[in-house]
């Protein structure tokens, strides 16, 4: 597609987006307690509609099976009772988080009676487009309302019934709170999701959660700022000084605990000094977990059965497939990650403290780990309650984006009739004295 194929918003969509904007402006003025209560009401709404949500998801799964949806997408689509209960608890946990709005980040006396403050404020309206992840509706809605933002959400066609049931439950809960249900809006058609890209002036940030192709298309076809990641090509490097038992446990978790996740590893790098000891054991363990290994010549000589191509180093499988390369040094591992990585999350297993520190300093990814699974790259696991997505851009926010990533700031300046001409002429001088936050 090219920009010309992105349709203009319909009058009806413009009206709905404007309603979200108005609700977001009102929401930004609600107190911390009112926003906390709104999230508790949203959680209550989800619990009250629990059976309807699960039934809608079962219908989505049946339709997905009939359509031959890819296994990785089916895994993301499934919302069973345990997963729903966890998501509801996640909403309540977000309610309990510290308020990100109204924080004074800077407080300076420019001159006597002239004080400058920098105060955190909501972004306004976030537009979130995601594929096959109905639980994302709950996470994003909770984070948006808690941080004082309105949200326009668009899930994948395969999750349409689930998303509709969830948004209905959330809005029903908000109806009894101080926050207007119109602060949350769900788009239902492909045409609407495309037109969302042209809602600059009404939408302040777009967050795509999905395939490389989805994210690239959005980045190329909107003037609205985009926060997200196009690829999740994560690496685990097993260093010469690795504890092999520990490294194998970490590698298995990072690949198999949830292979459809963007923080699952797609490439395993193994130092040639430890490869003869580590790889035969790893081949056996991954085979038992039904993982297909694709390796370079050195890895194949140690038991990997499939040959890796150049494309394998650049591929996000989101499946039980893992590329394996034997490298001669830490420098070679760092070079491989710099060449093929997506700056998402990369890890090293080593008992060498110097090697660990070099890895931490050299790998330019949102998450850089030592002796632990890349699967920890998650807003809930970081203690954020939930996340709206993971950003791999260099500028903040970076990594899992929670409440802190959904606020910006304003400068407030309070004076007593001060004018710039007095300082230009030298009649008055700035003090620039720091004041308590």
SVG drawing of the C-alpha trace seen along z (x, -y; Angstrom):
<svg xmlns="http://www.w3.org/2000/svg" viewBox="-23 -49 60 84">
<polyline fill="none" stroke="black" stroke-width="0.4" points="0.0,0.0 1.0,-3.6 -0.2,-6.7 -2.8,-7.4 -4.6,-4.2 -5.2,-5.4 -8.8,-6.8 -9.9,-10.0 -11.9,-9.6 -15.6,-9.5 -17.7,-12.2 -19.0,-9.5 -15.4,-8.5 -14.5,-12.1 -17.4,-12.6 -16.4,-9.5 -12.8,-10.6 -13.8,-14.1 -15.9,-12.6 -12.9,-10.6 -10.9,-13.9 -13.5,-15.8 -13.7,-12.9 -9.9,-12.8 -9.8,-16.5 -12.2,-16.0 -10.4,-12.9 -7.1,-14.8 -8.8,-17.0 -10.0,-14.1 -8.3,-13.4 -6.0,-10.5 -8.8,-8.9 -11.4,-9.3 -9.2,-7.6 -8.3,-4.8 -12.0,-4.3 -12.7,-4.2 -10.3,-1.3 -11.8,0.6 -15.2,0.1 -13.7,1.3 -12.5,4.5 -15.9,5.0 -17.4,4.6 -15.1,7.3 -16.0,9.7 -19.7,9.1 -19.4,9.9 -16.9,12.7 -19.0,15.5 -20.0,13.3 -16.3,12.4 -15.2,16.1 -18.1,17.1 -17.1,14.4 -13.5,15.6 -14.6,19.2 -16.5,18.0 -13.4,16.2 -11.3,19.3 -13.8,21.4 -13.7,18.9 -9.9,18.8 -9.7,22.6 -12.0,22.6 -9.8,19.9 -6.6,21.7 -5.1,19.0 -1.4,19.4 -0.6,21.2 1.3,18.2 -1.7,16.0 -4.1,18.6 -2.0,18.6 -2.3,14.9 -6.0,14.9 -6.9,17.5 -8.4,16.0 -9.3,18.7 -10.6,18.2 -7.2,18.2 -5.9,15.6 -9.0,13.4 -8.8,13.6 -5.1,12.5 -6.0,9.6 -8.8,8.4 -6.3,8.6 -3.9,6.6 -6.5,3.8 -6.7,3.7 -3.0,3.6 -2.7,0.7 -5.3,-1.1 -3.0,-0.7 0.1,-2.2 1.4,-5.6 -0.3,-8.4 2.0,-9.5 0.0,-12.7 0.7,-16.0 4.3,-15.2 6.6,-18.2 9.7,-17.2 11.5,-20.6 11.1,-23.6 13.3,-26.6 13.2,-30.2 14.1,-32.3 14.0,-35.5 12.3,-36.6 8.5,-36.0 9.1,-34.2 9.0,-30.4 9.2,-27.8 7.7,-24.2 7.7,-21.2 4.6,-19.1 3.7,-15.7 0.4,-15.7 -1.5,-13.1 -0.7,-12.8 -4.3,-13.2 -5.6,-10.4 -3.7,-7.3 -4.6,-5.1 -3.6,-1.5 -3.8,1.1 -3.0,4.7 -3.5,8.2 -5.1,11.2 -4.6,10.0 -7.9,9.4 -6.3,9.2 -4.4,6.1 -7.8,4.2 -7.9,4.5 -4.2,3.6 -4.3,0.6 -7.6,-0.7 -6.4,-0.4 -3.2,-2.2 -4.9,-4.9 -7.5,-5.8 -5.1,-5.6 -2.7,-8.1 -5.6,-10.4 -5.7,-9.5 -8.5,-8.6 -8.0,-5.6 -9.1,-4.5 -8.5,-0.8 -8.5,1.5 -8.0,5.2 -7.5,7.7 -10.4,9.1 -9.8,12.5 -10.4,11.0 -13.4,8.9 -16.0,10.6 -13.7,10.8 -12.7,7.1 -16.3,6.0 -17.3,7.9 -14.4,6.6 -15.0,2.9 -18.7,3.3 -17.8,4.6 -15.2,1.8 -17.6,-1.0 -20.4,0.5 -18.1,0.3 -17.1,-3.3 -20.8,-4.2 -20.9,-4.2 -17.7,-6.2 -16.5,-9.8 -14.9,-9.0 -17.1,-9.1 -17.4,-5.7 -16.7,-7.7 -13.1,-8.0 -12.7,-4.5 -13.6,-3.8 -13.3,-0.6 -12.9,-0.6 -14.3,2.4 -13.4,2.2 -10.2,2.2 -11.3,-1.1 -11.6,-2.7 -8.2,-1.5 -6.6,-3.0 -8.5,-6.2 -7.2,-6.4 -3.8,-7.1 -5.2,-10.5 -6.6,-11.6 -3.8,-14.0 -5.1,-16.7 -7.4,-14.3 -5.0,-11.5 -1.6,-12.2 0.2,-8.9 -0.3,-5.6 0.9,-2.4 1.0,0.6 1.2,4.1 1.6,6.8 3.6,8.0 6.6,6.3 4.4,5.5 1.7,3.9 4.2,1.7 6.1,0.7 2.9,-0.3 1.7,-2.4 5.1,-4.2 5.1,-4.9 1.5,-6.2 0.8,-8.7 2.0,-12.0 1.0,-11.1 4.0,-10.0 4.3,-6.2 5.6,-4.2 6.5,-0.6 8.7,2.1 8.7,3.7 10.7,6.8 11.3,8.9 14.6,10.6 16.0,11.4 19.3,13.2 20.8,15.2 24.6,15.5 26.2,18.4 29.6,17.2 32.8,19.2 32.5,18.8 28.8,19.8 27.4,22.2 26.0,24.7 23.2,26.0 22.0,22.4 22.4,21.4 20.4,24.3 17.6,23.6 17.5,19.9 17.7,20.8 14.7,23.2 12.6,20.7 13.5,17.9 12.4,19.9 9.7,22.3 7.8,20.7 5.7,18.7 7.3,18.8 4.7,16.5 5.8,13.6 8.0,10.8 10.5,11.3 11.2,15.0 14.7,15.6 15.0,16.2 18.8,16.7 21.1,18.6 24.8,17.6 27.3,20.0 31.0,19.4 33.2,22.0 35.0,22.7 31.8,24.0 29.9,25.2 31.2,28.9 29.9,29.2 26.8,27.1 25.3,27.7 24.9,31.5 22.9,31.1 20.9,28.2 20.1,30.1 18.6,32.9 16.7,30.6 15.3,28.5 14.3,31.7 12.3,32.8 10.5,29.4 9.7,29.8 12.0,26.9 13.4,27.0 17.1,25.8 18.7,24.2 22.4,23.8 25.6,22.8 28.2,25.4 29.9,25.4 26.5,25.9 25.6,28.7 28.8,30.4 27.7,30.5 24.3,32.0 22.0,29.3 20.2,31.0 18.9,28.2 21.1,25.7 20.5,22.0 20.3,19.5 21.2,15.8 17.4,15.1 17.3,17.1 19.4,14.6 16.9,11.9 13.7,13.8 11.2,13.4 9.7,16.9 7.2,16.5 7.2,20.2 9.2,23.3 12.1,22.5 15.5,21.3 18.6,20.2 22.0,21.3 25.4,19.9 28.8,20.7 30.9,17.6 34.7,17.3 34.4,14.5 32.3,12.1 33.2,9.5 31.8,11.7 28.6,12.2 28.3,8.4 28.8,7.9 26.1,10.4 23.6,8.8 24.4,5.3 24.0,6.6 20.8,8.7 19.2,7.6 16.1,5.4 17.1,3.6 14.4,5.4 15.9,7.6 19.2,9.5 20.9,11.6 24.2,13.2 24.8,16.2 28.3,16.0 30.1,16.2 32.6,13.7 31.7,10.4 33.9,8.4 32.2,10.1 28.8,9.4 29.6,5.7 30.9,5.4 27.7,7.0 25.6,4.6 27.5,1.6 27.8,2.7 24.4,4.0 22.1,1.2 18.8,2.8 15.8,1.7 16.5,4.6 20.0,6.1 20.1,9.0 22.6,11.1 21.9,14.8 18.1,14.6 15.5,15.2 14.5,12.5 10.9,13.4 11.2,10.9 10.8,8.0 7.2,7.3 5.4,4.5 3.7,6.7 7.0,8.4 8.7,5.1 6.1,4.0 4.3,1.6 1.0,3.4 0.7,3.8 2.1,2.3 0.7,0.6 3.5,2.1 7.3,2.4 9.3,-0.4 12.7,0.3 13.3,-3.3 16.3,-5.1 14.4,-8.0 12.2,-7.4 10.0,-5.7 11.9,-2.6 11.3,1.1 7.9,2.1 5.8,-1.1 3.6,-1.5 2.1,-4.6 5.3,-6.7 5.3,-6.3 1.8,-7.8 2.5,-11.2 4.4,-14.2 5.0,-17.5 4.2,-21.2 6.1,-24.1 4.2,-26.3 5.6,-29.8 4.2,-32.0 5.2,-35.6 4.2,-39.0 4.1,-41.2 7.6,-40.2 8.6,-41.3 11.5,-40.1 12.6,-43.7 13.8,-44.1 16.3,-41.3 17.3,-42.3 18.2,-45.8 20.0,-44.5 17.7,-46.1 17.0,-42.7 19.1,-39.5 18.1,-35.8 18.8,-33.9 18.1,-30.4 17.9,-28.9 16.7,-25.3 13.7,-24.9 12.4,-21.7 10.3,-19.4"/>
</svg>
